[in-house]
Structure formats: C-alpha cells, structure tokens
Amino acid sequence: MVDPFQFVAGGAVQAGGGVYLQRDADRDLLRHCLDGDFTYILTSRQMGKSSLMYRAAEQLTKAGARPVIIDLTELGAQTTADQWYKGFLLLVQEQLGLKANASTWWDEHAEHAYAHRLIRYLREVALVERPERLVLFVDEIDTTLRLDFTDDFYAAIRFLYQTRALDPELQRISFVLIGVATPNDLIKDSSRTPFNIGHRIELTDFSQQEASALAGRLALPPGRSADLIDWILRWTGGHPYLTMRVLRSLAESPPNAWTADAVDGRLHELFLGTAGESDTNLQFVRDMLTRKAFNREAVLATYDAIRSGARVPDKEQDQIASWLKLSGVVRRQDGLLKVRNPIYEKVFDQRWARVHRRLNINWRRRLAQAAAALVVVALVVTVPLAVYAFRQRDVANEQRRQAELQRVEAEHQRDDASRQLLLTRDSLQTANGAIEQLKRFDPKAAEALSSELATTRASADREVAALRAEREKLVADRDAARTQTQRLTQDNARLTQDNAKLTQDNTTLRQSAPRTQATPPARTAAVPNLVGRQLGESERLLGPAGLTLSTRVVENDQTRGTIVSQTPTPGAELAAGSTVLLSVASGPPPAPVRGVADETQQVLRVLQRYKAAYESLDAKAVAAVYPSVDVARLEAAFGQFSKMSYDIQVPVDGISLDGQTATVTTAETMRPVSRSVRAQPQTTTAVFTMRRSGTSWTIQSISTDVRK
C-alpha cells in the first residue's frame, strides 16, 4: 500500500519523514557553503526553503563542517533588543556545544553595543572553541521586519563578510539567510547602506524531469507515470507545495481510473472548490495581495494589469514587482511578470482582481487629492482674473490687448474647474458603488468607510460651494473688466492727453488692491513633562511638538531608560526644531515581559510533546502534558498497536490565546498499526483546550470531528 505521508506538503520534508527531491538549488547552496560564501534564499512560502536548509546541513556535517540552524520565530516578536541578541547567541552556544555561557558572556560585555558584542562572541568564542567551518542558517528572517533594532544585526553580518580580507580566520564562518523578504527589506534605515552582499539561491518550481521521480512512488498502471506528472504539472506548473499536495491526495484516496479527467477533478476538489478557501498556500497568496500588502491598491492594480495581458517588466528595484513575486502569484519570464500557474489563474482570476481592487481603493487619499486639485484650480482661476481686473487701468492700448488674452485664459481655467468638479462627483459615485460591493463581504468595514466618505463628501461640498462663490465673484469682476475695457477704448484719445489724471487714477487703484498677508510668526511648542517616563515614550511625545531630544546617561537607581531630569523645564515655550536635553537613568534593566509570541511557542511545544508521546506509544508521556487522561485505558489501547504515525497541522490562525487559556484548532492525522493489520489513516479536526499553570501549559480537553 502506498504511504501518503511520504508526500509532505507544507513544512520541512525531513520533519515529516517524506521523500526529498533534489534540485539545482541543492548543489548551488552546498557549493557556496563549502566555499565559505554568504548566501540568501529569499522567496515565497512553501517553496521548500526549510527542506533545502536541513538537507544542506546534513551534507555539511558529512563534509566536516558544523552547521547551526536558528529559527528566528523562536526568539519571538514581543522582545527587547537585549533579549533578542542574547537568545540568538544562546542558540549558537547550544548547537556548537561552546563552553563559554552566552548569557553570562553577554552581560559581562554590556559596555559594548549589541552588534559589536555579536561580532566579538562569534570571533572570540565560537571560532576559538570550534576548529571547523561554521555555517549559520538563519531562518524566518521576515520576522525581523517588524522589529526596530535589527538593522545592526544585518550590518554586523556584512561587517563579518567585509573584514575577511583583514582577518583570514573569519573565512571559517558564513551565513545563510532564509525567509520571505528581499535584500532591500533587511536594513530599513534609508540613510544606511542596503544589505547587498552574498549569493542568491534561486528556488525554482519542479521541472518535468525532477517531478517524474515522484510518480514512481505511486501504485500506477504501467506507462502512466509520465502521463500523471504531465496532468499534474499542467495545473501546478511544478509549484512544490501544490504538486506534493495533489500527489498526497491521490495516494490517500486513489481514483477509480488514472485518467486526465480524474486528476482534473481532484485538482478542482482541492483548490478550485470550497476546500480551496482554507488551503494554506492559497490563503497566503490571498493575504499577500490584500491584507498584508504595503500598498494594496497599487499591488492589485499591477496584478490586474498582468492578468489583462499587459507587458509588466520585472524590475529588481520595483517594490510592487518584488512584492508580487514574494506572494508567489507571479514569476519572471523573459524579463516580464507572468501569472505563475493555471491554479492561480483560476483562483485569482480577472474578476477577483477587479472586485478586490475596487474594495481596496484608498478613497481617503483619492478624495484628498481631488480636494487639493480643487484648491489649486481655485487659485489658478483667481490669479489671472484678479490680474485681469486690476491691470486694465494701465496704458490703454497695451491693456486692451492683454485684457482680451487674459479673458480667454480665464475662460479656459473656469472650464477646467468645472471639469474637476465633475471628476470629483464621479469619484464620489464610484466610492458609493464600492461601498455597496463591500457590504456583501464586510458590512462593518462598509459602514466605517461610508461614515468616512460622508465626512469627506461634506468637506468636498464645502470646498465646491466656496469655489462656486469665488467663481461667481470672479465672473462679476470679469464683466466689470469688460465694461472697463470698452470705456478705456472710448477714452483712449482723452487719456493720452491727460497723463497726469491717468497717473492719479492708477495710484488710487493700486492702493485698493489686496494687501499681502504678514508672515506668520514662527511656530512654538510647550515642553511636556517627561520626568519619570521611559526614553521611547519621550520620543513619541516630543515628535508631534516638532522638538528633538538629546540624552546623557547619569548614575541613578531607577529602571534603566527612565528620565530623571530635563532641560528646559516643563512648560517652557521653544521654537520648532529646538532640542530638549534628557538625563537618563543607568539603573537595572526593566523586567522582561512575556509576549503573545512566546506564549504561542510554549503552546506549540506542548503539542509537539503530545505528538511525540503518541508516536512512541507512551501513555505516561501523554499524561505529562494531558493530566486528565485515563492512563490505564490509554496504555491498554496502546498495547494493541506496534506502531503509530501521528501528525498535527496547525493553520496560521489556528491558535486563540486568552490570558490563562488557549484554544488550538488542528488537522490531526492518525494511522495506528496493530500487530496484525495496518489500519487506514484517519484525519480529524481536533480542538485542544489548554490552560496555563504558572509558566507552563497543559492540555485540559480534546474534542475531535472525523472528516475522513
């Protein structure tokens, strides 16, 4: 019987004991690691990055090198810089078996900056205690994009790379960065040099030749292997996750006949029907195009253009193109961006792209631009007409010609203003239509957007009313100017002989012209009271006031980073851009705060212990994490089996934490093997209810719902 567990779809292949397909990336990565090169694997999710990492680590160990695998999600996102760097080095120490305790060493060198301590520990401890080549695999680097202190981490890696010319010993250490990001994302400070070192490892889709090895693991009729791969790759394009997901499904539930129609039907069932809405890969792509996109309107507009057949070039520095490639929905082909495979073409079709494009229009920005355009149009219309009205009183012959030209220009400006008003009305109508569409998907969001649009419409209506009043006034001025021009034509001969009277009239008219407004006084701000606050909070308070800060560290027993005194004193009025000097305490660091990410990791570790206990048929180990279980009955049940395959898959949004309790919804697959019969695998939806006791978590209850 075919074992479906060999086709691992999602997660590292090695963790699931599945079959591994070697690609060109395996050879490239191993070669660069053995040469001591710095490399990075930056691509979309479920492309086989983790599997490639573990395979390279195994081969490096056989070659005499020492790999270190660091998953940055273990360090958490709710953490301080000190905790993050110390946790990183603790993982290095544990995996290399270093004698020097990383935590103690870190605290003993607290007078140095974080990046400097990181460099020194690797240089003075790791390279001294270990004689082998060291390769540090840093996985899930996209978790650092939410942290505001990791620019120095990547700058330290670049320093280790660039200093090799001066310190040959550094040739023995190299880094492999892995995650869903681009090199330009890693160093966020635009004033610093971007992260631009190392070799990029390209993870491509399975080729026909690479994927053909998979078909041999299925119980197929003779001559069907090549056909099956053709039928699958025709839809998946060789995408690793999609391809393995189809093969696993076929292994779990073989079709009655191995035909193209049967494979097409299975693909529709997995991805194009209701089941596709919960598929982790399709959900990831969907989120990248909508919820997570840094500029949803621009991302969806570009994707819509690609779906429409437009020639969209793949530019390396284009943020939109890079984001679409990271989502996995497109790939580079002949220098252009193309939809990656027919599954994505069906799921994220042109109708989907246009509906979501309308739902994600940034109406606030559009209406703000329309309002700004109306103001500009008002100014453009006002200035020529005002000049036209007042300059008629200069030299008559020249004035008559200039007045006529400016009158024509004013007519054009007025027409432009009218067109702008029509465009604004159209934008408002389009926004209303988008809200009606949104009501079907998200009524609450539609209500919020409708309220915001009503406020913006009222503001725009006021601007339009003011513009109309100004336009009516300018039309009256223009008509008066026309009358004045006719009068000047009739009196031209008389005005030529009476220059003195004309000069007097011009002086009177100029005195009646609008006066220039006085220059507004420089903006000032009152200095807030910052004593007793933390340094980070002080920065947020001074920023809106237009003030900058300067700090000095003073000896004080208060918590490190607490403001002890300030100059000037609270309440003083300072001009914008002035500096406030803050005295910062050098006392003990604040107590660490345990974040949601740490709690999530604890919960997942408990589930892994539960999984390991089941696979080893150890009832007491199960009871260690699930105290309420009936150990005697469980031991009796385990006694019937010689082997147990047990797998838990937790979706991205499958964990709900609420203080002392947690609820985890998983896909649970169990295949017990009795002493005489090999049972069919059973997949269930399992809901684990967990409770925190002190600093640890235990399972309180488990409910299941059998799916197949």
BELSUL-V492655 format. One record per residue. N is the residue number from 1. OMEGA is omega in degrees with one decimal (none if undefined). Layout:
# BELSUL-V492655
{{N | OMEGA} {N | OMEGA}}
This chain:
# BELSUL-V492655
{{1 | -178.4} {2 | 178.9} {3 | -178.6} {4 | -176.8} {5 | 177.9} {6 | 178.1} {7 | -176.6} {8 | 178.7} {9 | -177.9} {10 | -178.0} {11 | -178.0} {12 | 179.0} {13 | -176.3} {14 | -179.4} {15 | -179.5} {16 | 179.5} {17 | -175.6} {18 | 179.8} {19 | -178.3} {20 | 177.4} {21 | 178.8} {22 | 178.5} {23 | 178.5} {24 | -179.0} {25 | 178.4} {26 | -178.8} {27 | -179.3} {28 | -177.2} {29 | -179.2} {30 | -179.6} {31 | -179.2} {32 | 179.9} {33 | 179.0} {34 | 177.3} {35 | -179.6} {36 | -179.4} {37 | 170.6} {38 | -176.5} {39 | 174.5} {40 | 178.2} {41 | -175.1} {42 | -178.4} {43 | -176.7} {44 | -176.3} {45 | 174.6} {46 | 174.1} {47 | 179.5} {48 | -178.2} {49 | -177.9} {50 | 178.2} {51 | 177.7} {52 | -179.5} {53 | -178.5} {54 | 179.0} {55 | 178.6} {56 | 179.2} {57 | 178.4} {58 | -177.8} {59 | 176.9} {60 | 178.3} {61 | 178.0} {62 | -178.7} {63 | 177.4} {64 | 176.9} {65 | -179.0} {66 | 179.2} {67 | 173.4} {68 | -178.4} {69 | -177.6} {70 | 175.3} {71 | -173.2} {72 | 176.7} {73 | 178.1} {74 | -179.2} {75 | 177.4} {76 | 178.7} {77 | 177.4} {78 | -172.9} {79 | 174.7} {80 | 178.4} {81 | -179.3} {82 | 179.2} {83 | -176.0} {84 | -178.6} {85 | -180.0} {86 | 177.1} {87 | 178.6} {88 | -177.2} {89 | 175.2} {90 | 177.0} {91 | 176.2} {92 | -179.1} {93 | -176.8} {94 | -175.3} {95 | 178.1} {96 | -179.3} {97 | -177.4} {98 | -179.9} {99 | -177.9} {100 | -179.5} {101 | -174.6} {102 | -177.6} {103 | 179.2} {104 | 179.9} {105 | -179.0} {106 | -178.6} {107 | -179.8} {108 | -179.3} {109 | -175.7} {110 | -179.5} {111 | -179.8} {112 | 177.6} {113 | -176.5} {114 | -177.6} {115 | 179.9} {116 | 178.6} {117 | 178.1} {118 | -179.3} {119 | -177.4} {120 | -179.9} {121 | 179.0} {122 | -175.5} {123 | -170.4} {124 | -179.3} {125 | -174.6} {126 | -177.0} {127 | 179.0} {128 | -177.2} {129 | -177.9} {130 | -178.7} {131 | -174.7} {132 | 169.4} {133 | -178.2} {134 | 177.9} {135 | -178.4} {136 | 174.8} {137 | -179.4} {138 | -174.7} {139 | 178.3} {140 | -178.2} {141 | 178.2} {142 | 175.9} {143 | 179.9} {144 | -177.7} {145 | 179.0} {146 | -178.7} {147 | -175.7} {148 | -177.0} {149 | -174.1} {150 | 173.8} {151 | -179.6} {152 | 178.7} {153 | -180.0} {154 | 174.7} {155 | 177.7} {156 | 177.0} {157 | 178.4} {158 | 178.3} {159 | 179.0} {160 | 179.2} {161 | -174.0} {162 | -176.5} {163 | 179.5} {164 | -178.5} {165 | -178.7} {166 | -177.9} {167 | -177.1} {168 | 179.9} {169 | 179.3} {170 | 176.0} {171 | -176.3} {172 | -179.1} {173 | 178.9} {174 | -177.4} {175 | 170.4} {176 | -178.2} {177 | -173.0} {178 | 176.5} {179 | 178.8} {180 | -177.0} {181 | 172.8} {182 | 178.8} {183 | -179.2} {184 | 178.6} {185 | -167.0} {186 | 176.4} {187 | -170.9} {188 | -178.6} {189 | -176.1} {190 | -179.3} {191 | -179.4} {192 | 179.8} {193 | 179.8} {194 | 177.1} {195 | -170.0} {196 | -179.9} {197 | 171.1} {198 | -177.7} {199 | 179.0} {200 | 176.6} {201 | -178.5} {202 | 175.2} {203 | -176.1} {204 | 175.0} {205 | 178.1} {206 | 172.2} {207 | 178.1} {208 | -178.1} {209 | -179.8} {210 | -176.5} {211 | -177.1} {212 | 179.5} {213 | -178.6} {214 | -175.6} {215 | -179.6} {216 | -179.6} {217 | 176.5} {218 | 178.1} {219 | -175.1} {220 | 172.4} {221 | -180.0} {222 | 176.3} {223 | -177.0} {224 | -174.3} {225 | -178.2} {226 | 179.7} {227 | -177.9} {228 | 179.5} {229 | 176.9} {230 | -177.7} {231 | -178.3} {232 | -177.1} {233 | 175.5} {234 | 178.0} {235 | -172.0} {236 | -176.1} {237 | -178.8} {238 | 177.6} {239 | -172.9} {240 | -176.9} {241 | -176.6} {242 | -179.0} {243 | -179.4} {244 | 179.2} {245 | 178.5} {246 | -178.7} {247 | 179.1} {248 | 178.9} {249 | 179.3} {250 | 178.1} {251 | 179.8} {252 | -177.5} {253 | -176.7} {254 | 177.7} {255 | 178.2} {256 | 178.6} {257 | -178.9} {258 | -179.0} {259 | 178.2} {260 | 179.4} {261 | 179.5} {262 | 178.2} {263 | 177.9} {264 | 179.4} {265 | 179.5} {266 | 178.3} {267 | 176.3} {268 | -179.3} {269 | -175.4} {270 | -168.0} {271 | -171.5} {272 | 177.1} {273 | -179.0} {274 | 179.6} {275 | 180.0} {276 | -179.4} {277 | -180.0} {278 | 178.5} {279 | -173.4} {280 | -178.7} {281 | 179.2} {282 | 177.7} {283 | 177.9} {284 | 179.4} {285 | -179.7} {286 | 180.0} {287 | -179.7} {288 | -179.2} {289 | -175.1} {290 | -168.8} {291 | -174.2} {292 | -175.1} {293 | -179.1} {294 | 175.8} {295 | -172.4} {296 | -177.5} {297 | -178.8} {298 | -179.9} {299 | -178.7} {300 | 178.4} {301 | 179.3} {302 | 178.3} {303 | 177.1} {304 | 178.7} {305 | 178.5} {306 | 179.3} {307 | -179.3} {308 | 178.9} {309 | 179.1} {310 | 178.3} {311 | -178.9} {312 | -177.4} {313 | 176.8} {314 | 179.9} {315 | -173.3} {316 | -177.0} {317 | -179.7} {318 | -177.1} {319 | -178.6} {320 | 179.2} {321 | 179.8} {322 | -179.1} {323 | 179.4} {324 | 177.8} {325 | 178.0} {326 | 177.6} {327 | -179.8} {328 | -174.2} {329 | 179.4} {330 | 175.5} {331 | 178.8} {332 | 177.4} {333 | 179.9} {334 | 176.7} {335 | -179.2} {336 | 176.7} {337 | 179.8} {338 | 175.5} {339 | -165.4} {340 | -177.3} {341 | -178.0} {342 | 177.3} {343 | 177.8} {344 | 178.8} {345 | -179.8} {346 | -175.7} {347 | -178.3} {348 | -176.1} {349 | -174.9} {350 | 177.8} {351 | 177.7} {352 | -177.2} {353 | -176.0} {354 | 176.7} {355 | -178.6} {356 | 175.8} {357 | 178.2} {358 | -179.7} {359 | -175.9} {360 | 174.5} {361 | 177.1} {362 | -175.9} {363 | 179.3} {364 | -179.2} {365 | -179.3} {366 | -178.7} {367 | 175.8} {368 | 177.7} {369 | 178.7} {370 | 179.0} {371 | 178.2} {372 | 178.6} {373 | 178.1} {374 | 178.6} {375 | 179.3} {376 | 178.9} {377 | 179.6} {378 | 179.4} {379 | -179.3} {380 | 179.3} {381 | -174.4} {382 | -173.3} {383 | 180.0} {384 | -178.6} {385 | 178.6} {386 | 177.9} {387 | 179.2} {388 | -176.4} {389 | -172.2} {390 | -177.1} {391 | 178.8} {392 | -173.5} {393 | 175.6} {394 | -175.0} {395 | -166.1} {396 | -174.7} {397 | -179.9} {398 | -178.1} {399 | -178.0} {400 | 179.6} {401 | 179.7} {402 | -178.8} {403 | -178.7} {404 | 178.7} {405 | -179.1} {406 | 176.6} {407 | 178.4} {408 | 179.3} {409 | 178.9} {410 | 177.7} {411 | 178.7} {412 | -180.0} {413 | 179.1} {414 | 177.6} {415 | 177.6} {416 | 178.6} {417 | 179.2} {418 | 178.4} {419 | 178.9} {420 | 177.5} {421 | 179.2} {422 | 178.6} {423 | 178.8} {424 | 178.0} {425 | 179.3} {426 | 179.2} {427 | 179.2} {428 | 178.6} {429 | 178.0} {430 | 178.3} {431 | 178.1} {432 | 178.7} {433 | 178.5} {434 | 178.7} {435 | 178.4} {436 | 176.6} {437 | -176.4} {438 | -178.1} {439 | -179.3} {440 | -177.6} {441 | -174.2} {442 | -176.1} {443 | -178.4} {444 | 178.7} {445 | 178.8} {446 | -179.9} {447 | 179.8} {448 | 179.9} {449 | 178.5} {450 | 178.4} {451 | 179.5} {452 | -179.7} {453 | 178.2} {454 | 178.3} {455 | -179.7} {456 | 179.5} {457 | 178.7} {458 | 177.7} {459 | 179.7} {460 | 178.0} {461 | 177.8} {462 | 178.6} {463 | 179.8} {464 | 179.4} {465 | 178.8} {466 | 179.6} {467 | 178.9} {468 | 178.5} {469 | 179.6} {470 | -179.8} {471 | 178.0} {472 | 178.4} {473 | -178.9} {474 | 176.1} {475 | 177.5} {476 | 177.4} {477 | 179.7} {478 | 178.8} {479 | 177.2} {480 | 179.1} {481 | 176.9} {482 | 178.8} {483 | 179.7} {484 | 179.6} {485 | 178.4} {486 | 179.8} {487 | 179.7} {488 | 178.0} {489 | -178.9} {490 | -175.6} {491 | -174.3} {492 | -177.3} {493 | -177.9} {494 | -179.7} {495 | 178.6} {496 | -178.6} {497 | -172.7} {498 | -176.6} {499 | -178.2} {500 | 179.7} {501 | 179.1} {502 | 178.8} {503 | 178.5} {504 | 178.0} {505 | -179.4} {506 | 178.8} {507 | -179.9} {508 | -178.7} {509 | -179.5} {510 | 178.4} {511 | -179.9} {512 | -179.9} {513 | -179.7} {514 | 179.1} {515 | 178.5} {516 | -179.8} {517 | 179.3} {518 | 178.7} {519 | -177.8} {520 | 179.9} {521 | 179.0} {522 | -178.2} {523 | 177.3} {524 | 179.5} {525 | 177.6} {526 | -180.0} {527 | 179.1} {528 | 177.7} {529 | -175.1} {530 | -177.3} {531 | -179.8} {532 | 178.9} {533 | 175.8} {534 | -175.2} {535 | -179.2} {536 | 179.0} {537 | 179.8} {538 | 178.0} {539 | -179.6} {540 | -179.0} {541 | -177.4} {542 | -177.1} {543 | -179.0} {544 | -179.8} {545 | 179.6} {546 | -178.4} {547 | 176.5} {548 | -178.3} {549 | 173.4} {550 | -174.3} {551 | 169.7} {552 | -179.0} {553 | -179.9} {554 | 176.6} {555 | -178.9} {556 | -176.3} {557 | 179.9} {558 | -178.6} {559 | -178.9} {560 | -179.7} {561 | 179.2} {562 | 178.8} {563 | -178.2} {564 | 178.7} {565 | -178.6} {566 | 175.5} {567 | 3.2} {568 | -179.8} {569 | 179.5} {570 | 177.9} {571 | -179.4} {572 | 179.1} {573 | 179.4} {574 | 175.7} {575 | 178.4} {576 | -179.1} {577 | 179.2} {578 | -176.0} {579 | 175.1} {580 | -179.3} {581 | -178.1} {582 | 173.6} {583 | -171.8} {584 | -178.3} {585 | 179.3} {586 | -174.9} {587 | -177.0} {588 | 179.1} {589 | 178.2} {590 | 179.3} {591 | -179.4} {592 | 179.0} {593 | -179.4} {594 | -173.8} {595 | -179.8} {596 | -179.2} {597 | 178.2} {598 | 178.7} {599 | 179.0} {600 | 179.1} {601 | 178.0} {602 | 179.5} {603 | -179.2} {604 | 178.4} {605 | 177.3} {606 | 178.7} {607 | 177.9} {608 | 177.2} {609 | 177.0} {610 | 179.8} {611 | -179.2} {612 | 179.5} {613 | 178.8} {614 | -177.7} {615 | 179.0} {616 | 178.6} {617 | -176.6} {618 | -176.4} {619 | -179.7} {620 | 177.0} {621 | 174.8} {622 | -178.8} {623 | -179.9} {624 | 179.2} {625 | -178.5} {626 | -169.3} {627 | -174.2} {628 | -178.3} {629 | 176.8} {630 | -173.3} {631 | -177.5} {632 | 179.9} {633 | -179.4} {634 | 177.5} {635 | 178.4} {636 | 178.7} {637 | -179.9} {638 | -178.4} {639 | -180.0} {640 | -172.9} {641 | 173.9} {642 | -177.7} {643 | 178.3} {644 | 170.3} {645 | -174.0} {646 | -176.0} {647 | 177.4} {648 | 176.3} {649 | -179.7} {650 | 177.9} {651 | -176.8} {652 | -175.9} {653 | -174.1} {654 | -178.0} {655 | 177.5} {656 | -178.6} {657 | 179.8} {658 | 177.7} {659 | -175.2} {660 | -177.7} {661 | 176.9} {662 | 175.8} {663 | -177.6} {664 | 177.0} {665 | -174.2} {666 | 166.9} {667 | -171.5} {668 | 179.4} {669 | -175.4} {670 | 176.5} {671 | 177.8} {672 | 176.9} {673 | 179.0} {674 | -176.1} {675 | -179.0} {676 | -173.8} {677 | 175.1} {678 | -172.9} {679 | 175.2} {680 | 177.0} {681 | -179.6} {682 | -179.5} {683 | -179.7} {684 | 167.6} {685 | -176.9} {686 | 177.2} {687 | 179.4} {688 | 172.7} {689 | -172.4} {690 | -179.3} {691 | 178.4} {692 | 176.3} {693 | -175.2} {694 | -179.5} {695 | -177.8} {696 | -179.3} {697 | 172.4} {698 | 178.6} {699 | -179.9} {700 | 179.1} {701 | 179.3} {702 | 173.7} {703 | -175.7} {704 | 177.4} {705 | -174.4} {706 | 178.1} {707 | 179.4} {708 | none}}
